[in-house]
Amino acid sequence: MNTERKNFIVIDEKFTCKNCGEKNPKHGASCRNHCRKCLYSEHIDETIPGDRKSDCKGLMAPIYSIFDSKKGQVIVQKCLKCGKTSLNKIADDDNLELLTKLLNANPEAADELTRNRRNNA
């Protein structure tokens, strides 16, 4: 019988961003796993959110944002060291200007917009 945990491990702790130096407080309502200012995080989880088992420790850069039907808006991040991608739910105090830019950078949304424009031309 496999007894390995497969669900989210709740960890809400303050941290200083390794990308921009912003001091990030605990979120309180959820788990804060990315910087509220630059939206970067550190690759510390390996398999399960909150497992803290990754040896990589690379910076996870925000590359675009998508809307998830269960989680709402999420940030797609890519590790600058190993290339792993992950999704992070946005927080209510995240940088709104940067979130908007990431939503507009979404390649899926851009492809859909292009298809709609071609179909309406």
N, C-alpha and C positions, 0 to 999 in steps of 0.2 A: 504494500500500500504506500502510495506517495503522499507524504505529509508536508511537503514543501509548500509554503505559503504562496498564493497566487494573486491575492488581492492587494489593493493599495494600503500602504503603511502610513498612517497619519503622523507627520512630523511638521510642526509649525514652529520654526525658530528664527531668531534674528540673525542677520549675517551682513558682512561688508562685501560688496560686489568686487570681484577680482578683475573686472573689466574697467569700471569707471570710478570705483571707490565709494559709491553711495552706501550709506548705512541704511539697511532695510530692516524695519521692525517686524515683529511677528504679525501675521495677517489677522489672526483672531477668529475669523469666520471660516477659514479654510487653511490649506497649507501654502505657504509662500515658497515657491521654488525657482523664482527668477527675480532679477532686479527690477524694481518699479520704475527706475529712471531710464536705463538703456535696454532692458528686457533680456539681457544675457543671463545665463546661469552657468553652473559648473557641472560637468559630467561626473556625477557622484553615484547615481543609481545605475544598476546593471540590467536587471530583468524586470523588477517590480518597482513602481514609484515608491520611494521611501526606503528601499533596501540598503542603500549606502554601500554597495558591494563593488562598485566600479573601481578599477585600478587606473583608469585613464586620467581623470581629473582635468581634462581639457576644457576650454571655454566652449559653451554652447551658444552659438550666435542665432539671433532671431532672423529667419529668412523670409517668412511670409505668415499670414494669418488666414484661418478659414473659420467657417461657422459649422459647428458640430451640433446635430439635433439634440443630443443629450447634455453636452457640456456648455453650449453656447460658443462664444468666440474663443478660439484657442490659438496659441502661437506655435508655429512649426519652427523648431530649432534644429541646428546641425552642429555637431561637434567639430571644432576646427582642428582637432588632433587626430581623431579616428574616423570621422565621417558619419557616426551614428546620428539618426534623426529621432526626435521625440516631440510629443505634443504637450503643451502646458496651458491649462486654463488661465484666462486672464483674471486679474484682481481689480477690485474697484478703484484702487489708487494707482494703477499703471499709467504710464505716460500716454495720454490719449492721442497726441499728435503722432507719436511713433507708431501706435497701434493702427491708426488710420493709414499711415504709409505702408505698413505691413499688409493690411487688408487689400490695398490697391496693388501690392506687389504679388499677390496670389496668382500663380501661373494658370491655375484652373479657372479662376474668375476671368482672367484676361482672355483665355481661349474661348470661354463661353460668350464673352462680350463680342469678340471678333466673329464668332459663328453667327450671333444674333444680328450683327451689323450686315454681314454678307447676305443673310436670309431676308433682311428688310430692304436691301438695296435694289 
